[in-house]
Amino acid sequence: MTTLLCGACFHASQPGTHCSHCGTALVERGAPGALRVGTVLDGKFVVGNVLGSPGGFGIAYLGWDRVLQRKVVIKELFPDGLVSRAAGSTSAVDPIQSSQRAFFNLQRELFLDEARKLARLDGVDAVARVIHYFAENDTAYFVMPHVPGTSLAQRVHQAGRLPADQVLHYVWPLAQGLQAIHDLGLVHRDIKPENVLVDERERPVLIDFGNATVMDMGGSTRHNFFAVSRCFAAPEQYVNDLSRTGPWTDIYALGALIYFCLTGQRPTDSAVRAAGGELPPLAQLAPDLPQALLDAVDRAMAMDPAQRPATVPEFLALLEPLRPQAFHWTQALPANPFGQRMHRVHVQVGQGIDLPRNVNLLAGLLQGFWFFAHRLVWPGVAASLFVLAGVGIGLWWRVLPITGPLAWLLAAVPCAWFADVLQYRRVATLGASLTVTNEQQMQQARQLVAAAGAPHAGAMLLGFVPALLGLLMWGAVSDYEEDVRYRVRQAVALDDLRARVAGYVADHQVPPQTLQDVGASFVPNSEVRSLELKGGVIELVLAVKGADGRRVRWRLDPAQGWVCEARDLQPQYTPPGCRPAGD
């Protein structure tokens, strides 16, 4: 049966209207002129669904990297109104007018040159950098990482106006990312809500550099294809003159983006404003905003480029009084002993102390149980095994009153010293993963951090395991010793033999010399290795496991009767009434 490739999940799907794997609608191509789903570019990138609506400068596709096995975004140079792709073609791009061939070739070289510059944006989290670029199909492409998340356009559509503190949380990294782009000598020229994604950690990422261009440092005018995003394009973008374009152009778009997020509506397009249209004042649409924020947006969206901040640092200087303080997880620590201990360790770590020592008496007292209860499994295992080893040695050698307390004391010192720093490392790892941009997220962060410091009911069950193991060890040793004692008592009883010896002495007035004298014989067994009768004294060597090779003798005393002497038998296995030889 023929299968179709899904342009969303890149799995083979059964024919139909929706993917049988992920349920996404199946499409052959997502827009007029777009490449077919499944087209392979540069030998390793599989074309998927078209992302969004094709822009004036090109088409963005969801793609699949067959080498690294991951999703990517592929941007194709496909200027609307300048080139086309034949209806029956799957790849080749041709200028609509043959006279524009040389101009389009120039655009392709500029596109690739700008992609090379963008590939150098390492370490800028707020910018999705170019990871690959190439020329193919008589046009050019660049590839960027696929950033899972929602665009600011979707956020505003779902939630309406965004709070000022949340918008400022997005603005700072975006502005710093723009500065990195400007440092490369590029202008983005297409900043809009659809081109800013917010990932799972609430971090903004600027995407789609298809309209980026080199700054005209020489002040000359270039005949260059241009495209604009209405409502967010600066007025100079409507004039085909690169000498008027610069960082201030992106600052206008950034101001318009802030306006959109704070009001929930797109600002009046600059071309309309140039013709006399009015921009509704931000203060009317979003009351109670800080004056510094109102002034910064007004300056950024000035129609005259000379009235705008000329650079990103100048724009950020206007917002400096409102700069959001970077969240640190210690801000979410509760005001209890746990929070105080974590603050204390954090200060010591900040002073360069790798392993701060703080006495946690509870951890020293409870040891493995404390570590298990706070989900520090491996320290809990180490402390428990150490104490159990001491208990095991004490049980085996019958010195538990010594080894038990000694093992507990030796484990108590490192447990008390290092419990806080081990808990700090776990809580700090959790805290570093938290993103806080508003009061609701701060409350959630406080709950998570507090829960991380509290004993966990489920994990506490592990704390009972070492105690249960200790009881099992004690029970096993006790059962073993009781079995040995029982078998030793059975082995040394010799009631019949002792009766025969006593009868012989009563009849002959002299002790018998051998077993044969009393009509007895011996065959080694699992309890007695050897048995001899010498001068009326019964001597035996035990074969009982645990007392193997130990010697016991019975001596008939005229005054006391039979006396049991344990020559070298362990005290715990010596039968009642039996005494060491010579006593």
CORBELMO-V973386 format. One record per residue. RES is the residue in one small letter. OMEGA is omega as a letter, one per 40 degrees, with the letter a starting at -180 (NA if undefined). Layout:
res:RES omega:OMEGA
res:RES omega:OMEGA
This chain:
res:m omega:i
res:t omega:i
res:t omega:i
res:l omega:i
res:l omega:i
res:c omega:a
res:g omega:i
res:a omega:a
res:c omega:i
res:f omega:i
res:h omega:i
res:a omega:a
res:s omega:i
res:q omega:i
res:p omega:a
res:g omega:a
res:t omega:a
res:h omega:a
res:c omega:i
res:s omega:a
res:h omega:a
res:c omega:i
res:g omega:i
res:t omega:i
res:a omega:i
res:l omega:i
res:v omega:i
res:e omega:i
res:r omega:a
res:g omega:a
res:a omega:i
res:p omega:i
res:g omega:a
res:a omega:i
res:l omega:i
res:r omega:i
res:v omega:a
res:g omega:i
res:t omega:a
res:v omega:i
res:l omega:i
res:d omega:i
res:g omega:a
res:k omega:a
res:f omega:a
res:v omega:a
res:v omega:i
res:g omega:a
res:n omega:i
res:v omega:i
res:l omega:i
res:g omega:i
res:s omega:i
res:p omega:i
res:g omega:a
res:g omega:a
res:f omega:a
res:g omega:a
res:i omega:i
res:a omega:i
res:y omega:i
res:l omega:a
res:g omega:i
res:w omega:i
res:d omega:a
res:r omega:a
res:v omega:a
res:l omega:i
res:q omega:i
res:r omega:i
res:k omega:i
res:v omega:i
res:v omega:a
res:i omega:i
res:k omega:a
res:e omega:i
res:l omega:a
res:f omega:a
res:p omega:i
res:d omega:a
res:g omega:a
res:l omega:a
res:v omega:i
res:s omega:i
res:r omega:a
res:a omega:a
res:a omega:a
res:g omega:a
res:s omega:i
res:t omega:a
res:s omega:a
res:a omega:i
res:v omega:i
res:d omega:i
res:p omega:i
res:i omega:i
res:q omega:a
res:s omega:a
res:s omega:a
res:q omega:a
res:r omega:a
res:a omega:i
res:f omega:a
res:f omega:i
res:n omega:i
res:l omega:i
res:q omega:i
res:r omega:i
res:e omega:i
res:l omega:i
res:f omega:a
res:l omega:i
res:d omega:i
res:e omega:i
res:a omega:i
res:r omega:i
res:k omega:a
res:l omega:i
res:a omega:a
res:r omega:a
res:l omega:i
res:d omega:i
res:g omega:i
res:v omega:a
res:d omega:a
res:a omega:a
res:v omega:i
res:a omega:a
res:r omega:i
res:v omega:i
res:i omega:i
res:h omega:i
res:y omega:a
res:f omega:i
res:a omega:i
res:e omega:i
res:n omega:a
res:d omega:i
res:t omega:a
res:a omega:a
res:y omega:i
res:f omega:a
res:v omega:i
res:m omega:i
res:p omega:i
res:h omega:a
res:v omega:i
res:p omega:a
res:g omega:i
res:t omega:a
res:s omega:i
res:l omega:i
res:a omega:i
res:q omega:i
res:r omega:a
res:v omega:i
res:h omega:a
res:q omega:a
res:a omega:a
res:g omega:i
res:r omega:i
res:l omega:i
res:p omega:a
res:a omega:a
res:d omega:i
res:q omega:i
res:v omega:i
res:l omega:i
res:h omega:i
res:y omega:a
res:v omega:a
res:w omega:i
res:p omega:i
res:l omega:i
res:a omega:i
res:q omega:i
res:g omega:i
res:l omega:i
res:q omega:i
res:a omega:i
res:i omega:i
res:h omega:i
res:d omega:i
res:l omega:a
res:g omega:a
res:l omega:i
res:v omega:a
res:h omega:i
res:r omega:a
res:d omega:i
res:i omega:a
res:k omega:a
res:p omega:a
res:e omega:a
res:n omega:i
res:v omega:i
res:l omega:i
res:v omega:a
res:d omega:a
res:e omega:a
res:r omega:i
res:e omega:i
res:r omega:i
res:p omega:i
res:v omega:i
res:l omega:a
res:i omega:i
res:d omega:i
res:f omega:a
res:g omega:a
res:n omega:a
res:a omega:a
res:t omega:i
res:v omega:i
res:m omega:i
res:d omega:a
res:m omega:a
res:g omega:i
res:g omega:a
res:s omega:i
res:t omega:i
res:r omega:i
res:h omega:a
res:n omega:i
res:f omega:i
res:f omega:i
res:a omega:a
res:v omega:i
res:s omega:a
res:r omega:a
res:c omega:a
res:f omega:i
res:a omega:i
res:a omega:a
res:p omega:a
res:e omega:i
res:q omega:i
res:y omega:i
res:v omega:a
res:n omega:a
res:d omega:a
res:l omega:a
res:s omega:i
res:r omega:a
res:t omega:i
res:g omega:i
res:p omega:i
res:w omega:i
res:t omega:i
res:d omega:i
res:i omega:i
res:y omega:a
res:a omega:i
res:l omega:i
res:g omega:i
res:a omega:i
res:l omega:i
res:i omega:i
res:y omega:a
res:f omega:a
res:c omega:a
res:l omega:a
res:t omega:a
res:g omega:i
res:q omega:a
res:r omega:a
res:p omega:i
res:t omega:a
res:d omega:a
res:s omega:i
res:a omega:i
res:v omega:i
res:r omega:i
res:a omega:i
res:a omega:i
res:g omega:i
res:g omega:a
res:e omega:i
res:l omega:i
res:p omega:a
res:p omega:i
res:l omega:a
res:a omega:i
res:q omega:a
res:l omega:a
res:a omega:a
res:p omega:i
res:d omega:i
res:l omega:i
res:p omega:a
res:q omega:i
res:a omega:i
res:l omega:i
res:l omega:a
res:d omega:a
res:a omega:i
res:v omega:i
res:d omega:i
res:r omega:a
res:a omega:a
res:m omega:i
res:a omega:i
res:m omega:i
res:d omega:a
res:p omega:a
res:a omega:a
res:q omega:i
res:r omega:i
res:p omega:a
res:a omega:a
res:t omega:i
res:v omega:i
res:p omega:i
res:e omega:i
res:f omega:i
res:l omega:i
res:a omega:i
res:l omega:a
res:l omega:a
res:e omega:i
res:p omega:a
res:l omega:a
res:r omega:a
res:p omega:i
res:q omega:a
res:a omega:i
res:f omega:i
res:h omega:a
res:w omega:i
res:t omega:i
res:q omega:a
res:a omega:a
res:l omega:i
res:p omega:i
res:a omega:i
res:n omega:a
res:p omega:i
res:f omega:i
res:g omega:i
res:q omega:i
res:r omega:a
res:m omega:i
res:h omega:a
res:r omega:i
res:v omega:a
res:h omega:i
res:v omega:a
res:q omega:i
res:v omega:i
res:g omega:i
res:q omega:i
res:g omega:i
res:i omega:a
res:d omega:a
res:l omega:i
res:p omega:i
res:r omega:i
res:n omega:a
res:v omega:i
res:n omega:a
res:l omega:a
res:l omega:i
res:a omega:i
res:g omega:a
res:l omega:a
res:l omega:i
res:q omega:a
res:g omega:i
res:f omega:i
res:w omega:a
res:f omega:i
res:f omega:a
res:a omega:i
res:h omega:i
res:r omega:i
res:l omega:a
res:v omega:a
res:w omega:i
res:p omega:i
res:g omega:i
res:v omega:a
res:a omega:a
res:a omega:a
res:s omega:i
res:l omega:i
res:f omega:a
res:v omega:i
res:l omega:i
res:a omega:i
res:g omega:i
res:v omega:a
res:g omega:i
res:i omega:i
res:g omega:i
res:l omega:a
res:w omega:a
res:w omega:i
res:r omega:i
res:v omega:a
res:l omega:i
res:p omega:i
res:i omega:a
res:t omega:i
res:g omega:i
res:p omega:a
res:l omega:i
res:a omega:i
res:w omega:i
res:l omega:a
res:l omega:i
res:a omega:a
res:a omega:a
res:v omega:i
res:p omega:i
res:c omega:a
res:a omega:a
res:w omega:a
res:f omega:a
res:a omega:a
res:d omega:a
res:v omega:i
res:l omega:i
res:q omega:i
res:y omega:a
res:r omega:a
res:r omega:a
res:v omega:i
res:a omega:i
res:t omega:i
res:l omega:a
res:g omega:a
res:a omega:a
res:s omega:a
res:l omega:i
res:t omega:a
res:v omega:i
res:t omega:i
res:n omega:a
res:e omega:i
res:q omega:i
res:q omega:i
res:m omega:i
res:q omega:i
res:q omega:i
res:a omega:i
res:r omega:i
res:q omega:a
res:l omega:a
res:v omega:i
res:a omega:i
res:a omega:i
res:a omega:a
res:g omega:a
res:a omega:i
res:p omega:a
res:h omega:a
res:a omega:a
res:g omega:a
res:a omega:i
res:m omega:i
res:l omega:i
res:l omega:a
res:g omega:i
res:f omega:a
res:v omega:i
res:p omega:i
res:a omega:i
res:l omega:i
res:l omega:i
res:g omega:i
res:l omega:i
res:l omega:i
res:m omega:i
res:w omega:i
res:g omega:a
res:a omega:i
res:v omega:i
res:s omega:i
res:d omega:a
res:y omega:a
res:e omega:i
res:e omega:i
res:d omega:i
res:v omega:i
res:r omega:a
res:y omega:a
res:r omega:i
res:v omega:i
res:r omega:i
res:q omega:a
res:a omega:a
res:v omega:a
res:a omega:i
res:l omega:a
res:d omega:a
res:d omega:a
res:l omega:a
res:r omega:i
res:a omega:i
res:r omega:i
res:v omega:a
res:a omega:i
res:g omega:i
res:y omega:a
res:v omega:a
res:a omega:a
res:d omega:a
res:h omega:i
res:q omega:i
res:v omega:a
res:p omega:i
res:p omega:a
res:q omega:a
res:t omega:i
res:l omega:a
res:q omega:a
res:d omega:a
res:v omega:i
res:g omega:a
res:a omega:i
res:s omega:a
res:f omega:i
res:v omega:a
res:p omega:i
res:n omega:a
res:s omega:a
res:e omega:a
res:v omega:a
res:r omega:i
res:s omega:a
res:l omega:a
res:e omega:i
res:l omega:a
res:k omega:i
res:g omega:i
res:g omega:i
res:v omega:i
res:i omega:i
res:e omega:a
res:l omega:i
res:v omega:a
res:l omega:i
res:a omega:a
res:v omega:i
res:k omega:a
res:g omega:i
res:a omega:a
res:d omega:i
res:g omega:i
res:r omega:a
res:r omega:i
res:v omega:i
res:r omega:i
res:w omega:a
res:r omega:a
res:l omega:a
res:d omega:a
res:p omega:a
res:a omega:a
res:q omega:a
res:g omega:a
res:w omega:i
res:v omega:i
res:c omega:i
res:e omega:i
res:a omega:a
res:r omega:a
res:d omega:a
res:l omega:i
res:q omega:a
res:p omega:a
res:q omega:a
res:y omega:a
res:t omega:a
res:p omega:i
res:p omega:i
res:g omega:i
res:c omega:a
res:r omega:i
res:p omega:a
res:a omega:i
res:g omega:i
res:d omega:NA
